[in-house]
Amino acid sequence: MSNEPTTPVPDSPFRTEPGDRDLAPQFVLPLVVRIERAAPPARTDALETAARTVLVMLGDERSTGDGAWARAMRDWQDARIRKVVRRARGAEWRRAEALPGITVSGKTAEVRVFPPVPLDGWPKDLARLQVSGTDLDDPEPPADADPSAPVLWLNPGLDMSAGKAMAQVGHGAQLAWWELSDGERAAWRDAGFPLAVRTADPARWDGLTTSGLPVVRDAGFTEIAPGSCTVVADHPALR
């Protein structure tokens, strides 16, 4: 699923004016979730793994400085931070794993992220993968989130496919990353990027969106209306 926040992030190291972000060459961060027919991942675990995967990519030494992916990462973040989630299984997944990227595993989920590519410049083995078909379920309701750890709160009033939600929580994790200090980022990375994804209590949602925490507002390309608030990134360092 392809989606993006509609507003620039204050104090982002890659911040530009909205018009500049639209005029810049557009790139996309490809993510592929492994969904084997006989053993699909649990929905919440897939969402949490996708969010951690984005953070792992942002924190990887190849993504910064003179790293191999640094130029692509800068070009991507200077424009709109588009993400597309596709699914793979069997031989498709093995071909995806052969391409440069990073695989992050959760309890049941595997998600692989690749360096940003131009919107019309996808590698063949990724371009052929399907975007649809990422509807996943939780076998049982997830436990309450640890209030002392980062939580990505989903809008309780929106019905999103798992693929759409994976991209949205990836955005939320990235907005939180941008607002942290270097020391806070390092601490989060060294701890393995602990986080939870939960659907907010409807009674709390409006308060979360006006709390000053990072909010993802969708561009409205797929599934939901433009400007919809999809995720609030609640990191302890930002409260």
C-alpha positions in Angstrom: 0.0 0.0 0.0 1.3 3.4 -0.9 0.7 6.3 1.4 2.5 9.3 3.0 2.1 12.0 5.5 0.9 15.3 4.0 2.9 17.8 6.1 6.6 18.3 6.7 8.0 17.4 10.1 9.2 20.3 12.3 13.0 20.1 13.0 13.5 17.2 10.6 17.0 17.0 9.3 15.5 16.6 5.9 12.8 19.3 6.2 11.8 21.3 3.1 8.7 23.4 2.4 5.6 21.5 1.2 5.9 22.8 -2.3 9.5 21.8 -2.5 8.7 18.4 -1.3 6.2 18.0 -4.1 8.5 19.3 -6.8 11.5 17.2 -5.7 12.0 13.8 -7.5 9.8 11.3 -5.8 11.1 8.1 -4.4 9.5 5.2 -2.5 10.7 2.9 0.3 9.7 -0.7 -0.7 8.7 -3.1 2.0 7.8 -6.7 1.4 5.9 -8.8 4.0 6.2 -12.6 3.9 2.8 -14.1 3.8 2.9 -17.9 3.3 -0.5 -19.4 2.4 -0.3 -22.0 5.2 1.2 -19.7 7.9 0.4 -16.0 7.6 1.7 -13.7 10.3 -0.5 -12.2 13.0 -1.7 -8.7 12.0 -0.4 -6.8 15.1 3.0 -8.6 14.8 3.2 -7.7 11.1 2.5 -4.0 11.9 5.0 -3.9 14.7 7.6 -5.6 12.6 7.0 -3.2 9.7 7.5 -0.2 12.0 10.8 -1.7 13.4 11.9 -2.4 9.9 11.6 1.2 8.9 13.6 2.2 12.0 16.3 -0.4 11.3 16.7 1.1 7.8 16.9 4.6 9.2 19.5 3.7 11.8 21.6 1.5 9.5 25.1 2.8 8.9 24.6 2.3 5.1 21.8 4.8 5.3 23.8 7.7 6.7 27.0 9.6 6.0 28.8 8.1 3.0 27.0 4.8 3.3 25.9 2.9 0.2 22.3 3.8 0.6 22.8 7.3 2.0 22.1 9.2 -1.2 18.9 7.3 -1.9 17.8 7.8 1.6 18.4 11.6 1.4 16.6 11.9 -1.9 13.6 10.0 -0.5 13.4 12.0 2.7 13.8 15.3 0.9 10.5 14.5 -1.0 7.4 12.8 0.4 8.2 9.8 2.5 6.3 7.3 0.4 6.2 3.7 1.3 4.7 0.7 -0.5 4.0 -2.6 1.1 3.9 -5.7 -1.1 3.5 -9.3 -0.2 5.5 -12.4 -1.2 5.7 -16.1 -0.5 7.8 -19.1 -1.6 10.1 -18.3 -4.5 8.9 -14.7 -4.6 10.2 -14.2 -1.1 13.5 -15.9 -1.9 14.0 -13.7 -4.9 13.3 -10.6 -2.8 15.8 -11.7 -0.1 18.5 -11.9 -2.8 18.2 -8.2 -3.4 20.1 -5.6 -1.2 18.0 -4.9 1.8 17.3 -5.8 5.5 15.0 -8.4 6.8 13.5 -7.9 10.3 11.7 -10.8 12.0 9.0 -10.5 14.6 7.2 -13.3 16.5 5.4 -14.5 13.4 6.2 -11.9 10.8 9.1 -11.3 8.4 9.4 -7.9 6.6 12.2 -6.9 4.3 13.0 -3.3 3.4 15.0 -2.1 0.5 16.8 1.1 -0.4 14.4 3.8 -1.8 13.8 3.6 -5.5 12.2 6.0 -8.0 8.4 5.7 -8.3 8.8 4.2 -11.8 12.2 2.4 -11.1 11.3 -0.7 -9.1 13.5 -3.7 -9.5 11.7 -6.4 -11.6 11.5 -8.9 -8.7 9.8 -6.4 -6.5 7.6 -4.7 -9.2 5.9 -8.0 -9.9 4.8 -8.6 -6.3 1.2 -7.9 -5.4 0.1 -5.0 -3.2 -3.4 -6.4 -2.5 -4.0 -9.5 -0.4 -2.4 -8.3 2.8 -5.5 -8.8 5.0 -4.3 -10.4 8.2 -5.9 -11.2 11.5 -4.8 -11.6 15.1 -5.5 -15.0 16.6 -6.3 -13.3 19.9 -6.5 -9.7 21.0 -3.0 -8.2 21.7 -2.1 -7.5 25.3 -2.2 -3.9 26.6 0.8 -1.9 25.6 3.6 -1.1 28.0 2.9 2.6 28.9 6.7 3.1 29.5 7.6 2.0 25.9 6.9 3.7 22.5 3.4 3.0 21.2 2.0 3.7 17.7 -1.7 4.4 18.2 -4.0 3.6 15.3 -7.1 5.6 14.5 -10.0 3.6 15.9 -12.4 5.1 13.3 -10.6 3.9 10.2 -10.8 0.5 8.6 -7.4 -0.2 6.9 -6.0 -3.3 5.4 -2.9 -4.7 7.0 -0.7 -3.5 4.2 -2.1 0.1 4.5 -1.7 0.0 8.2 1.9 -1.3 7.9 2.8 1.7 5.8 1.1 4.1 8.2 2.8 2.8 11.4 6.1 2.9 9.4 5.4 6.6 8.9 4.6 7.1 12.5 7.8 5.4 13.6 9.8 7.6 11.2 8.2 10.8 12.5 9.1 9.9 16.0 12.7 9.1 14.9 13.0 12.5 13.3 12.0 14.3 16.5 14.4 12.4 18.8 17.9 13.7 19.7 20.9 11.7 18.5 21.3 10.2 22.0 17.6 9.2 22.1 17.9 7.6 18.7 21.0 5.6 19.7 19.3 4.4 22.9 16.2 3.2 21.0 18.4 1.5 18.4 20.6 -0.2 21.0 17.5 -1.5 22.8 16.3 -3.1 19.5 13.6 -0.6 18.7 11.0 -1.8 21.2 7.5 -0.6 20.3 3.9 -1.6 20.3 1.1 -0.9 17.8 -2.4 -0.7 19.2 -5.7 0.7 18.2 -6.5 3.7 20.4 -9.6 3.9 22.7 -12.1 6.1 20.8 -12.4 8.3 23.8 -8.7 9.1 23.8 -8.2 9.6 20.0 -9.0 13.3 19.8 -6.7 14.0 22.7 -3.9 12.1 21.2 -4.1 14.0 17.9 -3.9 17.3 19.7 -1.3 16.3 22.2 1.7 17.6 20.3 2.9 14.1 19.5 3.8 13.3 15.9 0.6 12.6 13.8 0.5 10.9 10.4 -2.0 12.5 8.1 -2.6 10.4 5.0 -2.4 11.8 1.5 -5.5 9.8 0.5 -4.1 7.9 -2.4 -5.7 4.6 -1.3 -8.5 3.3 1.0 -9.1 6.5 3.1 -9.9 10.2 2.7 -7.1 12.7 2.2 -5.9 14.3 5.4 -7.2 11.5 7.6 -5.2 11.1 10.9 -4.1 7.5 10.9 -1.3 7.1 13.5 -0.1 9.0 16.6 3.5 8.2 17.6 3.7 8.1 21.4 7.4 7.9 22.3 8.3 8.5 26.0 11.0 11.0 25.1 8.4 13.1 23.3 5.7 13.2 26.0 
